[in-house]
């Protein structure tokens, strides 16, 4: 770890920054100095990503009360953090896209003019790191030097953010060494917004009531203020890897996507396939990323659970990487019965945030075990029993864990230049209409499916039950530019790839019968659907064409050992033209909010869908 530099009062900020710098690239030094002159930290540390640095930071944070070491025998090398109750999640209403042109942000983003936003932020960042250390955190998204990888630097006054960035990215000196004079890299600035006056006692979780998460796509910058939590503070994640990277991808001819990444091996032939999938939240994404098949013949390995970057390779195929190096997962609902692979991954070296603490010094959350402990310390540090009438862990509590600990990790995660992509899945939580699986009739039809996908609202969400909540490509909160232009970019990528483009399918694990039951068992049995998808692209099954895509023909879906009534199977694939035509009206309304920026091809797809349904 670069030792913290503190100089005599008369020393300049520039001397504070440069005296310990581990780079001589002028652009980096100038930028760090400018931010330090604005934020006025007491010390500057250039992070190297080493184990010594980790040990030093964790011991300092334990001493400060920010981290609680867990039982070394039960959860070695692991810690519990408890955030401020007002700082527990991403804040969508305080998240801004600051493109020069408002129309470039589109109707689904909060837009502010860059100059106006910089002026608004200035007084908040002025002196915001006073009394604190500024950490310079260089990181690579993807393997350092990889064909699809990108570099960035985060400046932060949060040691919690530094530790999480070490887990979630390739963080350290190698990344900094990759930044050379004139090269492209992303600049991110983060402050918890809680400066310390001389002699002022710090709190365990510093943050501010005022929060801003601001993106400047034209200059590849992120400025985040006031929150120490999650994606608000780990600026590599949604801020860089999706919002900024989606703009980079549009400009440079690639795609930054909210997708998991899987490797599938046919054990009979040894042939490998690669699949990515975009699902909105609460649609089984993590479970699919760590799928354990219930049918023989397949080995399934994890490459990524959340984000994938896709870029055409020299051979004209689409290649993909997981740009992250760890999992930042939602804890509640993750358990031995729902996701055993995730539970095995969390054996140690994990930072848990806002979960409960057991009397044995381990962690617990709702859904982790079938049996609920008799006594816990809840996420706010209070005594808890099953009779308390409140969750022990916050519903958005998290774990941050190195991806290398995943027992199902594919060697392909290490591939410098990514893996060739065969299949893209889209899926939402649909109780009605959408069949269990359907292949798109073309790339353009697949883009239409991605653009119109969504979930039906549950009682837990705002709005009426059954109302369709659109989340195109699962990117609605994460697309850094106009969503309609993003659809156009997908169409252009299809033209570029031609016959070599991955095949697109829509899946729906959540269809319900008239009695309200789920018709499909889901979880490991989703391997049966993946099996059909792979056999379909390999040309082994014909399928049956319907108005909404090609579905399995009778007998093609492997249902061996599954006690699935024939009536349920029929209902899983039933296409009701009247319901679909009603949904087409909603799609037209949805497109209307984007005005004339919606690609003409998507309007054509809507009309041809209506034609097929009416036939």
HELIX and SHEET records of a PDB file:
HELIX    1   1 UNK A   13  UNK A   18  1                                   6    
HELIX    2   2 UNK A   26  UNK A   39  1                                  14    
HELIX    3   3 UNK A   51  UNK A   64  1                                  14    
HELIX    4   4 UNK A   92  UNK A   94  5                                   3    
HELIX    5   5 UNK A  102  UNK A  105  1                                   4    
HELIX    6   6 UNK A  114  UNK A  125  1                                  12    
HELIX    7   7 UNK A  159  UNK A  168  1                                  10    
HELIX    8   8 UNK A  173  UNK A  178  1                                   6    
HELIX    9   9 UNK A  230  UNK A  233  1                                   4    
HELIX   10  10 UNK A  236  UNK A  244  3                                   9    
HELIX   11  11 UNK A  245  UNK A  252  1                                   8    
HELIX   12  12 UNK A  285  UNK A  289  1                                   5    
HELIX   13  13 UNK A  340  UNK A  345  1                                   6    
HELIX   14  14 UNK A  386  UNK A  388  5                                   3    
HELIX   15  15 UNK A  403  UNK A  405  5                                   3    
HELIX   16  16 UNK A  411  UNK A  414  5                                   4    
HELIX   17  17 UNK A  443  UNK A  452  1                                  10    
HELIX   18  18 UNK A  472  UNK A  474  5                                   3    
HELIX   19  19 UNK A  483  UNK A  497  1                                  15    
HELIX   20  20 UNK A  498  UNK A  500  5                                   3    
HELIX   21  21 UNK A  523  UNK A  525  5                                   3    
HELIX   22  22 UNK A  526  UNK A  537  1                                  12    
HELIX   23  23 UNK A  566  UNK A  572  1                                   7    
HELIX   24  24 UNK A  577  UNK A  592  1                                  16    
HELIX   25  25 UNK A  595  UNK A  597  5                                   3    
HELIX   26  26 UNK A  600  UNK A  614  1                                  15    
SHEET    1   A 8 UNK A  43  UNK A  46  0                                        
SHEET    2   A 8 UNK A 133  UNK A 141  1                                        
SHEET    3   A 8 UNK A 150  UNK A 156 -1                                        
SHEET    4   A 8 UNK A 186  UNK A 191  1                                        
SHEET    5   A 8 UNK A 221  UNK A 225  1                                        
SHEET    6   A 8 UNK A 212  UNK A 216 -1                                        
SHEET    7   A 8 UNK A  95  UNK A  97  1                                        
SHEET    8   A 8 UNK A 110  UNK A 111  1                                        
SHEET    1   B 3 UNK A  43  UNK A  46  0                                        
SHEET    2   B 3 UNK A 133  UNK A 141  1                                        
SHEET    3   B 3 UNK A 170  UNK A 171 -1                                        
SHEET    1   C 5 UNK A  67  UNK A  69  0                                        
SHEET    2   C 5 UNK A  79  UNK A  81 -1                                        
SHEET    3   C 5 UNK A 350  UNK A 353  1                                        
SHEET    4   C 5 UNK A 398  UNK A 402 -1                                        
SHEET    5   C 5 UNK A 326  UNK A 330 -1                                        
SHEET    1   D 4 UNK A 254  UNK A 257  0                                        
SHEET    2   D 4 UNK A 308  UNK A 312 -1                                        
SHEET    3   D 4 UNK A 318  UNK A 321 -1                                        
SHEET    4   D 4 UNK A 419  UNK A 420 -1                                        
SHEET    1   E 6 UNK A 298  UNK A 304  0                                        
SHEET    2   E 6 UNK A 260  UNK A 266 -1                                        
SHEET    3   E 6 UNK A 272  UNK A 279 -1                                        
SHEET    4   E 6 UNK A 423  UNK A 427  1                                        
SHEET    5   E 6 UNK A 503  UNK A 507  1                                        
SHEET    6   E 6 UNK A 437  UNK A 439 -1                                        
SHEET    1   F 4 UNK A 363  UNK A 364  0                                        
SHEET    2   F 4 UNK A 356  UNK A 358 -1                                        
SHEET    3   F 4 UNK A 376  UNK A 377 -1                                        
SHEET    4   F 4 UNK A 383  UNK A 384 -1                                        
SHEET    1   G 2 UNK A 454  UNK A 456  0                                        
SHEET    2   G 2 UNK A 468  UNK A 470 -1                                        
SHEET    1   H 2 UNK A 544  UNK A 546  0                                        
SHEET    2   H 2 UNK A 549  UNK A 551 -1                                        
END                                                                             
